[in-house]
Amino acid sequence: MVATSFDAEREYDDDQFSARSVFRSDRMKVVLGYFEPGQFIPVHAPDSDVAITVREGRGVVRESDEDHAVRPGDVVVVPAGEERGVRADDGERLEATLVTAPPPTDAEHDPVREGLRKGEFELRGPERTK
């Protein structure tokens, strides 16, 4: 059993969102995400479902071409293969649990790394694909 808390895992990074992995198996990955104002997980489309539960703050969860405003207590689920991204609103931090099943592959996170490198929430062109 894994037992932890947002307080125990909390770690913010001035340069990009902080993802604290608290559990991983072949079937599921659980991450606590800590976002400074305006920080994001770039839009990408891995072959895994994701459930995002917002603990603190406000932001946006992108699903395909639609942005969903989120606040504490909201739960958003995006099916596998759909484009998704998470962005904290300007002016406040965002904390959320992200559960993916199955865990995305390293290659499926290439668009995330590229978007962070470029500082772009939504990539254009071939980087935007899976």
N, CA, C and O atoms as a GROMACS GRO file, in nm:
protein
  520
    1MET      N    1   0.084  -0.118   0.000
    1MET     CA    2   0.000   0.000   0.000
    1MET      C    3   0.088   0.124   0.000
    1MET      O    4   0.192   0.129   0.067
    2VAL      N    5   0.045   0.222  -0.075
    2VAL     CA    6   0.113   0.352  -0.077
    2VAL      C    7   0.025   0.450  -0.002
    2VAL      O    8  -0.094   0.463  -0.032
    3ALA      N    9   0.081   0.520   0.093
    3ALA     CA   10   0.008   0.623   0.166
    3ALA      C   11   0.095   0.747   0.174
    3ALA      O   12   0.209   0.741   0.221
    4THR      N   13   0.042   0.858   0.128
    4THR     CA   14   0.115   0.984   0.131
    4THR      C   15   0.013   1.097   0.136
    4THR      O   16  -0.106   1.072   0.156
    5SER      N   17   0.058   1.219   0.119
    5SER     CA   18  -0.033   1.334   0.118
    5SER      C   19   0.022   1.441   0.026
    5SER      O   20   0.140   1.441  -0.009
    6PHE      N   21  -0.065   1.533  -0.012
    6PHE     CA   22  -0.020   1.646  -0.092
    6PHE      C   23   0.086   1.725  -0.017
    6PHE      O   24   0.184   1.771  -0.076
    7ASP      N   25   0.067   1.741   0.114
    7ASP     CA   26   0.163   1.817   0.193
    7ASP      C   27   0.300   1.750   0.196
    7ASP      O   28   0.402   1.817   0.184
    8ALA      N   29   0.302   1.617   0.211
    8ALA     CA   30   0.430   1.545   0.217
    8ALA      C   31   0.504   1.546   0.084
    8ALA      O   32   0.627   1.546   0.083
    9GLU      N   33   0.431   1.547  -0.026
    9GLU     CA   34   0.492   1.539  -0.159
    9GLU      C   35   0.514   1.675  -0.224
    9GLU      O   36   0.584   1.684  -0.325
   10ARG      N   37   0.456   1.780  -0.169
   10ARG     CA   38   0.455   1.912  -0.233
   10ARG      C   39   0.596   1.958  -0.270
   10ARG      O   40   0.686   1.963  -0.187
   11GLU      N   41   0.611   1.991  -0.398
   11GLU     CA   42   0.736   2.044  -0.450
   11GLU      C   43   0.703   2.126  -0.574
   11GLU      O   44   0.654   2.074  -0.673
   12TYR      N   45   0.731   2.253  -0.567
   12TYR     CA   46   0.709   2.342  -0.680
   12TYR      C   47   0.841   2.370  -0.749
   12TYR      O   48   0.947   2.367  -0.686
   13ASP      N   49   0.834   2.398  -0.878
   13ASP     CA   50   0.951   2.428  -0.960
   13ASP      C   51   0.922   2.558  -1.033
   13ASP      O   52   0.816   2.572  -1.095
   14ASP      N   53   1.013   2.653  -1.026
   14ASP     CA   54   0.990   2.782  -1.091
   14ASP      C   55   0.986   2.772  -1.243
   14ASP      O   56   0.927   2.857  -1.309
   15ASP      N   57   1.048   2.667  -1.300
   15ASP     CA   58   1.061   2.657  -1.445
   15ASP      C   59   0.947   2.582  -1.513
   15ASP      O   60   0.908   2.617  -1.624
   16GLN      N   61   0.893   2.478  -1.447
   16GLN     CA   62   0.784   2.400  -1.507
   16GLN      C   63   0.708   2.327  -1.397
   16GLN      O   64   0.752   2.321  -1.283
   17PHE      N   65   0.592   2.272  -1.434
   17PHE     CA   66   0.512   2.200  -1.335
   17PHE      C   67   0.595   2.088  -1.273
   17PHE      O   68   0.688   2.036  -1.335
   18SER      N   69   0.559   2.053  -1.152
   18SER     CA   70   0.629   1.945  -1.081
   18SER      C   71   0.536   1.825  -1.071
   18SER      O   72   0.422   1.838  -1.025
   19ALA      N   73   0.583   1.708  -1.114
   19ALA     CA   74   0.504   1.585  -1.108
   19ALA      C   75   0.571   1.491  -1.009
   19ALA      O   76   0.683   1.445  -1.031
   20ARG      N   77   0.501   1.461  -0.900
   20ARG     CA   78   0.553   1.370  -0.798
   20ARG      C   79   0.482   1.236  -0.814
   20ARG      O   80   0.366   1.222  -0.777
   21SER      N   81   0.553   1.140  -0.871
   21SER     CA   82   0.496   1.007  -0.891
   21SER      C   83   0.485   0.936  -0.756
   21SER      O   84   0.584   0.921  -0.685
   22VAL      N   85   0.363   0.893  -0.722
   22VAL     CA   86   0.344   0.826  -0.594
   22VAL      C   87   0.313   0.677  -0.611
   22VAL      O   88   0.319   0.602  -0.513
   23PHE      N   89   0.280   0.634  -0.733
   23PHE     CA   90   0.256   0.493  -0.758
   23PHE      C   91   0.264   0.466  -0.908
   23PHE      O   92   0.221   0.547  -0.990
   24ARG      N   93   0.321   0.349  -0.941
   24ARG     CA   94   0.324   0.307  -1.080
   24ARG      C   95   0.323   0.155  -1.086
   24ARG      O   96   0.397   0.087  -1.015
   25SER      N   97   0.237   0.102  -1.174
   25SER     CA   98   0.236  -0.040  -1.204
   25SER      C   99   0.221  -0.052  -1.356
   25SER      O  100   0.219   0.049  -1.426
   26ASP      N  101   0.211  -0.174  -1.406
   26ASP     CA  102   0.189  -0.192  -1.550
   26ASP      C  103   0.051  -0.142  -1.592
   26ASP      O  104   0.028  -0.116  -1.710
   27ARG      N  105  -0.040  -0.129  -1.495
   27ARG     CA  106  -0.179  -0.094  -1.526
   27ARG      C  107  -0.216   0.051  -1.495
   27ARG      O  108  -0.314   0.102  -1.550
   28MET      N  109  -0.139   0.118  -1.407
   28MET     CA  110  -0.181   0.251  -1.361
   28MET      C  111  -0.062   0.331  -1.310
   28MET      O  112   0.036   0.277  -1.260
   29LYS      N  113  -0.074   0.463  -1.325
   29LYS     CA  114   0.025   0.555  -1.269
   29LYS      C  115  -0.050   0.666  -1.197
   29LYS      O  116  -0.148   0.720  -1.249
   30VAL      N  117  -0.002   0.701  -1.076
   30VAL     CA  118  -0.064   0.808  -0.997
   30VAL      C  119   0.042   0.915  -0.971
   30VAL      O  120   0.150   0.886  -0.920
   31VAL      N  121   0.010   1.037  -1.009
   31VAL     CA  122   0.101   1.150  -0.997
   31VAL      C  123   0.029   1.264  -0.925
   31VAL      O  124  -0.089   1.290  -0.950
   32LEU      N  125   0.101   1.331  -0.835
   32LEU     CA  126   0.052   1.455  -0.778
   32LEU      C  127   0.118   1.568  -0.855
   32LEU      O  128   0.241   1.576  -0.861
   33GLY      N  129   0.036   1.656  -0.914
   33GLY     CA  130   0.088   1.765  -0.995
   33GLY      C  131   0.081   1.897  -0.922
   33GLY      O  132  -0.022   1.931  -0.862
   34TYR      N  133   0.192   1.970  -0.926
   34TYR     CA  134   0.202   2.101  -0.860
   34TYR      C  135   0.240   2.204  -0.966
   34TYR      O  136   0.346   2.194  -1.027
   35PHE      N  137   0.152   2.301  -0.987
   35PHE     CA  138   0.170   2.400  -1.093
   35PHE      C  139   0.176   2.539  -1.033
   35PHE      O  140   0.088   2.579  -0.957
   36GLU      N  141   0.281   2.612  -1.066
   36GLU     CA  142   0.284   2.755  -1.035
   36GLU      C  143   0.187   2.824  -1.131
   36GLU      O  144   0.149   2.765  -1.232
   37PRO      N  145   0.146   2.948  -1.101
   37PRO     CA  146   0.054   3.018  -1.191
   37PRO      C  147   0.104   3.017  -1.336
   37PRO      O  148   0.219   3.050  -1.363
   38GLY      N  149   0.015   2.978  -1.427
   38GLY     CA  150   0.047   2.977  -1.570
   38GLY      C  151   0.122   2.854  -1.618
   38GLY      O  152   0.135   2.836  -1.739
   39GLN      N  153   0.172   2.770  -1.529
   39GLN     CA  154   0.244   2.649  -1.573
   39GLN      C  155   0.146   2.546  -1.629
   39GLN      O  156   0.026   2.551  -1.601
   40PHE      N  157   0.200   2.453  -1.709
   40PHE     CA  158   0.112   2.362  -1.780
   40PHE      C  159   0.179   2.229  -1.812
   40PHE      O  160   0.301   2.214  -1.809
   41ILE      N  161   0.092   2.132  -1.843
   41ILE     CA  162   0.132   2.009  -1.911
   41ILE      C  163   0.084   2.029  -2.054
   41ILE      O  164  -0.036   2.043  -2.077
   42PRO      N  165   0.176   2.031  -2.151
   42PRO     CA  166   0.136   2.056  -2.289
   42PRO      C  167   0.035   1.953  -2.341
   42PRO      O  168   0.030   1.839  -2.295
   43VAL      N  169  -0.043   1.996  -2.437
   43VAL     CA  170  -0.142   1.910  -2.501
   43VAL      C  171  -0.071   1.795  -2.570
   43VAL      O  172   0.024   1.815  -2.646
   44HIS      N  173  -0.120   1.675  -2.544
   44HIS     CA  174  -0.067   1.552  -2.605
   44HIS      C  175  -0.179   1.449  -2.604
   44HIS      O  176  -0.284   1.472  -2.543
   45ALA      N  177  -0.159   1.336  -2.670
   45ALA     CA  178  -0.267   1.237  -2.684
   45ALA      C  179  -0.215   1.095  -2.666
   45ALA      O  180  -0.209   1.019  -2.762
   46PRO      N  181  -0.179   1.058  -2.543
   46PRO     CA  182  -0.131   0.921  -2.521
   46PRO      C  183  -0.245   0.820  -2.528
   46PRO      O  184  -0.362   0.855  -2.520
   47ASP      N  185  -0.209   0.694  -2.541
   47ASP     CA  186  -0.306   0.585  -2.545
   47ASP      C  187  -0.338   0.537  -2.404
   47ASP      O  188  -0.327   0.418  -2.374
   48SER      N  189  -0.378   0.630  -2.319
   48SER     CA  190  -0.417   0.597  -2.182
   48SER      C  191  -0.528   0.691  -2.139
   48SER      O  192  -0.533   0.807  -2.180
   49ASP      N  193  -0.617   0.639  -2.056
   49ASP     CA  194  -0.719   0.723  -1.993
   49ASP      C  195  -0.651   0.804  -1.883
   49ASP      O  196  -0.552   0.761  -1.826
   50VAL      N  197  -0.706   0.921  -1.855
   50VAL     CA  198  -0.656   1.000  -1.741
   50VAL      C  199  -0.776   1.054  -1.663
   50VAL      O  200  -0.874   1.102  -1.720
   51ALA      N  201  -0.764   1.046  -1.530
   51ALA     CA  202  -0.862   1.109  -1.441
   51ALA      C  203  -0.786   1.214  -1.360
   51ALA      O  204  -0.686   1.183  -1.295
   52ILE      N  205  -0.835   1.337  -1.365
   52ILE     CA  206  -0.770   1.449  -1.298
   52ILE      C  207  -0.864   1.502  -1.190
   52ILE      O  208  -0.978   1.539  -1.219
   53THR      N  209  -0.816   1.505  -1.067
   53THR     CA  210  -0.894   1.559  -0.956
   53THR      C  211  -0.821   1.682  -0.903
   53THR      O  212  -0.705   1.673  -0.862
   54VAL      N  213  -0.888   1.796  -0.905
   54VAL     CA  214  -0.827   1.921  -0.860
   54VAL      C  215  -0.843   1.932  -0.709
   54VAL      O  216  -0.953   1.921  -0.655
   55ARG      N  217  -0.731   1.955  -0.642
   55ARG     CA  218  -0.732   1.970  -0.496
   55ARG      C  219  -0.736   2.118  -0.457
   55ARG      O  220  -0.815   2.158  -0.372
   56GLU      N  221  -0.649   2.197  -0.521
   56GLU     CA  222  -0.641   2.341  -0.491
   56GLU      C  223  -0.619   2.418  -0.619
   56GLU      O  224  -0.564   2.367  -0.716
   57GLY      N  225  -0.664   2.542  -0.617
   57GLY     CA  226  -0.638   2.632  -0.729
   57GLY      C  227  -0.741   2.619  -0.841
   57GLY      O  228  -0.837   2.542  -0.833
   58ARG      N  229  -0.716   2.696  -0.944
   58ARG     CA  230  -0.804   2.696  -1.062
   58ARG      C  231  -0.718   2.684  -1.186
   58ARG      O  232  -0.601   2.722  -1.188
   59GLY      N  233  -0.779   2.630  -1.290
   59GLY     CA  234  -0.706   2.614  -1.414
   59GLY      C  235  -0.797   2.567  -1.525
   59GLY      O  236  -0.918   2.585  -1.522
   60VAL      N  237  -0.733   2.507  -1.625
   60VAL     CA  238  -0.802   2.459  -1.744
   60VAL      C  239  -0.751   2.319  -1.774
   60VAL      O  240  -0.631   2.292  -1.768
   61VAL      N  241  -0.845   2.229  -1.807
   61VAL     CA  242  -0.809   2.099  -1.861
   61VAL      C  243  -0.859   2.097  -2.004
   61VAL      O  244  -0.978   2.117  -2.030
   62ARG      N  245  -0.769   2.073  -2.097
   62ARG     CA  246  -0.804   2.065  -2.239
   62ARG      C  247  -0.843   1.922  -2.272
   62ARG      O  248  -0.773   1.828  -2.235
   63GLU      N  249  -0.956   1.905  -2.340
   63GLU     CA  250  -0.997   1.777  -2.395
   63GLU      C  251  -1.031   1.801  -2.540
   63GLU      O  252  -1.125   1.874  -2.572
   64SER      N  253  -0.954   1.739  -2.630
   64SER     CA  254  -0.969   1.762  -2.774
   64SER      C  255  -0.958   1.911  -2.800
   64SER      O  256  -0.853   1.971  -2.774
   65ASP      N  257  -1.064   1.973  -2.852
   65ASP     CA  258  -1.060   2.116  -2.882
   65ASP      C  259  -1.132   2.201  -2.779
   65ASP      O  260  -1.154   2.320  -2.801
   66GLU      N  261  -1.170   2.141  -2.666
   66GLU     CA  262  -1.248   2.213  -2.566
   66GLU      C  263  -1.170   2.231  -2.437
   66GLU      O  264  -1.108   2.138  -2.387
   67ASP      N  265  -1.174   2.354  -2.384
   67ASP     CA  266  -1.113   2.384  -2.255
   67ASP      C  267  -1.221   2.379  -2.147
   67ASP      O  268  -1.328   2.437  -2.163
   68HIS      N  269  -1.191   2.309  -2.037
   68HIS     CA  270  -1.283   2.298  -1.924
   68HIS      C  271  -1.220   2.370  -1.805
   68HIS      O  272  -1.114   2.332  -1.757
   69ALA      N  273  -1.287   2.475  -1.757
   69ALA     CA  274  -1.239   2.544  -1.638
   69ALA      C  275  -1.257   2.450  -1.519
   69ALA      O  276  -1.361   2.387  -1.504
   70VAL      N  277  -1.153   2.441  -1.434
   70VAL     CA  278  -1.158   2.352  -1.318
   70VAL      C  279  -1.123   2.429  -1.192
   70VAL      O  280  -1.051   2.529  -1.194
   71ARG      N  281  -1.176   2.378  -1.080
   71ARG     CA  282  -1.150   2.437  -0.949
   71ARG      C  283  -1.151   2.324  -0.846
   71ARG      O  284  -1.180   2.210  -0.882
   72PRO      N  285  -1.121   2.352  -0.721
   72PRO     CA  286  -1.113   2.247  -0.620
   72PRO      C  287  -1.239   2.160  -0.616
   72PRO      O  288  -1.352   2.210  -0.615
   73GLY      N  289  -1.215   2.029  -0.612
   73GLY     CA  290  -1.325   1.933  -0.608
   73GLY      C  291  -1.367   1.880  -0.743
   73GLY      O  292  -1.438   1.780  -0.750
   74ASP      N  293  -1.326   1.946  -0.852
   74ASP     CA  294  -1.364   1.900  -0.986
   74ASP      C  295  -1.286   1.775  -1.025
   74ASP      O  296  -1.169   1.759  -0.990
   75VAL      N  297  -1.353   1.688  -1.098
   75VAL     CA  298  -1.292   1.567  -1.153
   75VAL      C  299  -1.319   1.568  -1.303
   75VAL      O  300  -1.433   1.582  -1.346
   76VAL      N  301  -1.213   1.551  -1.382
   76VAL     CA  302  -1.224   1.547  -1.528
   76VAL      C  303  -1.159   1.417  -1.575
   76VAL      O  304  -1.049   1.383  -1.532
   77VAL      N  305  -1.228   1.345  -1.663
   77VAL     CA  306  -1.173   1.222  -1.720
   77VAL      C  307  -1.164   1.239  -1.870
   77VAL      O  308  -1.261   1.277  -1.936
   78VAL      N  309  -1.046   1.210  -1.925
   78VAL     CA  310  -1.024   1.219  -2.069
   78VAL      C  311  -0.985   1.079  -2.118
   78VAL      O  312  -0.890   1.020  -2.068
   79PRO      N  313  -1.060   1.025  -2.216
   79PRO     CA  314  -1.031   0.890  -2.265
   79PRO      C  315  -0.900   0.882  -2.343
   79PRO      O  316  -0.849   0.981  -2.393
   80ALA      N  317  -0.849   0.762  -2.350
   80ALA     CA  318  -0.726   0.734  -2.425
   80ALA      C  319  -0.738   0.784  -2.568
   80ALA      O  320  -0.844   0.775  -2.630
   81GLY      N  321  -0.628   0.836  -2.619
   81GLY     CA  322  -0.622   0.882  -2.758
   81GLY      C  323  -0.674   1.023  -2.781
   81GLY      O  324  -0.650   1.080  -2.887
   82GLU      N  325  -0.744   1.081  -2.684
   82GLU     CA  326  -0.792   1.219  -2.696
   82GLU      C  327  -0.682   1.314  -2.653
   82GLU      O  328  -0.608   1.287  -2.558
   83GLU      N  329  -0.672   1.426  -2.723
   83GLU     CA  330  -0.575   1.527  -2.681
   83GLU      C  331  -0.615   1.582  -2.546
   83GLU      O  332  -0.733   1.605  -2.518
   84ARG      N  333  -0.511   1.604  -2.461
   84ARG     CA  334  -0.537   1.660  -2.329
   84ARG      C  335  -0.417   1.742  -2.285
   84ARG      O  336  -0.305   1.721  -2.330
   85GLY      N  337  -0.443   1.836  -2.196
   85GLY     CA  338  -0.340   1.919  -2.135
   85GLY      C  339  -0.399   1.983  -2.011
   85GLY      O  340  -0.521   1.988  -1.995
   86VAL      N  341  -0.313   2.032  -1.924
   86VAL     CA  342  -0.356   2.096  -1.800
   86VAL      C  343  -0.278   2.226  -1.786
   86VAL      O  344  -0.157   2.229  -1.809
   87ARG      N  345  -0.348   2.334  -1.748
   87ARG     CA  346  -0.279   2.462  -1.729
   87ARG      C  347  -0.338   2.533  -1.607
   87ARG      O  348  -0.460   2.543  -1.593
   88ALA      N  349  -0.251   2.581  -1.520
   88ALA     CA  350  -0.295   2.660  -1.404
   88ALA      C  351  -0.332   2.800  -1.451
   88ALA      O  352  -0.268   2.856  -1.541
   89ASP      N  353  -0.434   2.857  -1.390
   89ASP     CA  354  -0.469   2.996  -1.420
   89ASP      C  355  -0.355   3.087  -1.378
   89ASP      O  356  -0.277   3.054  -1.289
   90ASP      N  357  -0.346   3.202  -1.444
   90ASP     CA  358  -0.251   3.303  -1.400
   90ASP      C  359  -0.295   3.352  -1.263
   90ASP      O  360  -0.414   3.371  -1.238
   91GLY      N  361  -0.200   3.374  -1.174
   91GLY     CA  362  -0.232   3.432  -1.044
   91GLY      C  363  -0.253   3.334  -0.931
   91GLY      O  364  -0.263   3.377  -0.816
   92GLU      N  365  -0.258   3.202  -0.958
   92GLU     CA  366  -0.268   3.108  -0.846
   92GLU      C  367  -0.213   2.971  -0.882
   92GLU      O  368  -0.214   2.929  -0.998
   93ARG      N  369  -0.167   2.905  -0.780
   93ARG     CA  370  -0.114   2.770  -0.796
   93ARG      C  371  -0.229   2.670  -0.817
   93ARG      O  372  -0.344   2.697  -0.781
   94LEU      N  373  -0.195   2.556  -0.875
   94LEU     CA  374  -0.290   2.448  -0.897
   94LEU      C  375  -0.226   2.319  -0.846
   94LEU      O  376  -0.109   2.292  -0.873
   95GLU      N  377  -0.304   2.240  -0.772
   95GLU     CA  378  -0.260   2.108  -0.727
   95GLU      C  379  -0.366   2.007  -0.769
   95GLU      O  380  -0.485   2.030  -0.750
   96ALA      N  381  -0.321   1.895  -0.825
   96ALA     CA  382  -0.416   1.796  -0.875
   96ALA      C  383  -0.354   1.656  -0.871
   96ALA      O  384  -0.233   1.640  -0.876
   97THR      N  385  -0.442   1.558  -0.861
   97THR     CA  386  -0.403   1.418  -0.876
   97THR      C  387  -0.432   1.378  -1.020
   97THR      O  388  -0.540   1.406  -1.072
   98LEU      N  389  -0.336   1.313  -1.085
   98LEU     CA  390  -0.353   1.264  -1.221
   98LEU      C  391  -0.332   1.113  -1.218
   98LEU      O  392  -0.224   1.065  -1.184
   99VAL      N  393  -0.435   1.039  -1.255
   99VAL     CA  394  -0.428   0.893  -1.259
   99VAL      C  395  -0.441   0.850  -1.404
   99VAL      O  396  -0.542   0.878  -1.468
  100THR      N  397  -0.338   0.783  -1.456
  100THR     CA  398  -0.340   0.735  -1.595
  100THR      C  399  -0.342   0.583  -1.596
  100THR      O  400  -0.275   0.518  -1.516
  101ALA      N  401  -0.420   0.529  -1.690
  101ALA     CA  402  -0.428   0.383  -1.703
  101ALA      C  403  -0.444   0.347  -1.851
  101ALA      O  404  -0.538   0.392  -1.915
  102PRO      N  405  -0.354   0.268  -1.905
  102PRO     CA  406  -0.225   0.230  -1.847
  102PRO      C  407  -0.130   0.350  -1.851
  102PRO      O  408  -0.160   0.451  -1.914
  103PRO      N  409  -0.015   0.340  -1.783
  103PRO     CA  410   0.080   0.452  -1.786
  103PRO      C  411   0.125   0.482  -1.928
  103PRO      O  412   0.148   0.390  -2.006
  104PRO      N  413   0.137   0.610  -1.964
  104PRO     CA  414   0.187   0.645  -2.096
  104PRO      C  415   0.331   0.597  -2.114
  104PRO      O  416   0.407   0.586  -2.018
  105THR      N  417   0.366   0.569  -2.238
  105THR     CA  418   0.504   0.530  -2.267
  105THR      C  419   0.592   0.654  -2.270
  105THR      O  420   0.543   0.767  -2.276
  106ASP      N  421   0.721   0.632  -2.265
  106ASP     CA  422   0.816   0.742  -2.274
  106ASP      C  423   0.799   0.816  -2.407
  106ASP      O  424   0.804   0.939  -2.410
  107ALA      N  425   0.779   0.742  -2.515
  107ALA     CA  426   0.762   0.804  -2.648
  107ALA      C  427   0.636   0.890  -2.652
  107ALA      O  428   0.634   0.994  -2.718
  108GLU      N  429   0.530   0.849  -2.582
  108GLU     CA  430   0.407   0.927  -2.580
  108GLU      C  431   0.424   1.058  -2.505
  108GLU      O  432   0.343   1.149  -2.520
  109HIS      N  433   0.529   1.070  -2.426
  109HIS     CA  434   0.556   1.194  -2.355
  109HIS      C  435   0.650   1.287  -2.432
  109HIS      O  436   0.681   1.396  -2.384
  110ASP      N  437   0.696   1.245  -2.550
  110ASP     CA  438   0.780   1.334  -2.632
  110ASP      C  439   0.712   1.469  -2.658
  110ASP      O  440   0.779   1.572  -2.645
  111PRO      N  441   0.582   1.473  -2.694
  111PRO     CA  442   0.519   1.604  -2.714
  111PRO      C  443   0.516   1.689  -2.588
  111PRO      O  444   0.522   1.812  -2.596
  112VAL      N  445   0.508   1.626  -2.472
  112VAL     CA  446   0.511   1.700  -2.345
  112VAL      C  447   0.649   1.766  -2.328
  112VAL      O  448   0.658   1.885  -2.299
  113ARG      N  449   0.753   1.688  -2.347
  113ARG     CA  450   0.888   1.743  -2.335
  113ARG      C  451   0.912   1.854  -2.437
  113ARG      O  452   0.973   1.956  -2.405
  114GLU      N  453   0.864   1.834  -2.559
  114GLU     CA  454   0.883   1.935  -2.664
  114GLU      C  455   0.806   2.064  -2.630
  114GLU      O  456   0.859   2.174  -2.647
  115GLY      N  457   0.682   2.049  -2.582
  115GLY     CA  458   0.604   2.166  -2.545
  115GLY      C  459   0.666   2.242  -2.430
  115GLY      O  460   0.665   2.366  -2.429
  116LEU      N  461   0.720   2.170  -2.332
  116LEU     CA  462   0.788   2.237  -2.221
  116LEU      C  463   0.914   2.307  -2.268
  116LEU      O  464   0.943   2.419  -2.226
  117ARG      N  465   0.988   2.241  -2.356
  117ARG     CA  466   1.110   2.302  -2.410
  117ARG      C  467   1.079   2.432  -2.483
  117ARG      O  468   1.151   2.530  -2.470
  118LYS      N  469   0.970   2.432  -2.561
  118LYS     CA  470   0.931   2.549  -2.640
  118LYS      C  471   0.846   2.648  -2.560
  118LYS      O  472   0.823   2.760  -2.604
  119GLY      N  473   0.801   2.606  -2.441
  119GLY     CA  474   0.714   2.694  -2.363
  119GLY      C  475   0.576   2.709  -2.423
  119GLY      O  476   0.514   2.815  -2.411
  120GLU      N  477   0.527   2.603  -2.490
  120GLU     CA  478   0.398   2.608  -2.560
  120GLU      C  479   0.301   2.507  -2.501
  120GLU      O  480   0.333   2.388  -2.491
  121PHE      N  481   0.182   2.553  -2.464
  121PHE     CA  482   0.078   2.465  -2.414
  121PHE      C  483   0.025   2.376  -2.527
  121PHE      O  484   0.004   2.257  -2.508
  122GLU      N  485   0.005   2.436  -2.643
  122GLU     CA  486  -0.050   2.364  -2.757
  122GLU      C  487   0.048   2.370  -2.872
  122GLU      O  488   0.069   2.475  -2.933
  123LEU      N  489   0.108   2.256  -2.902
  123LEU     CA  490   0.205   2.248  -3.010
  123LEU      C  491   0.135   2.252  -3.145
  123LEU      O  492   0.018   2.214  -3.157
  124ARG      N  493   0.205   2.296  -3.243
  124ARG     CA  494   0.156   2.296  -3.380
  124ARG      C  495   0.241   2.198  -3.460
  124ARG      O  496   0.356   2.173  -3.424
  125GLY      N  497   0.187   2.144  -3.566
  125GLY     CA  498   0.266   2.061  -3.656
  125GLY      C  499   0.287   1.919  -3.607
  125GLY      O  500   0.210   1.869  -3.525
  126PRO      N  501   0.391   1.852  -3.659
  126PRO     CA  502   0.410   1.710  -3.632
  126PRO      C  503   0.437   1.676  -3.485
  126PRO      O  504   0.412   1.563  -3.443
  127GLU      N  505   0.486   1.772  -3.404
  127GLU     CA  506   0.513   1.744  -3.263
  127GLU      C  507   0.384   1.716  -3.187
  127GLU      O  508   0.387   1.657  -3.079
  128ARG      N  509   0.272   1.758  -3.242
  128ARG     CA  510   0.144   1.749  -3.173
  128ARG      C  511   0.088   1.607  -3.173
  128ARG      O  512  -0.002   1.578  -3.095
  129THR      N  513   0.137   1.521  -3.256
  129THR     CA  514   0.084   1.386  -3.263
  129THR      C  515   0.131   1.302  -3.146
  129THR      O  516   0.216   1.344  -3.068
  130LYS      N  517   0.075   1.184  -3.136
  130LYS     CA  518   0.109   1.093  -3.026
  130LYS      C  519   0.254   1.066  -3.014
  130LYS      O  520   0.295   0.991  -2.926
   0.00000   0.00000   0.00000
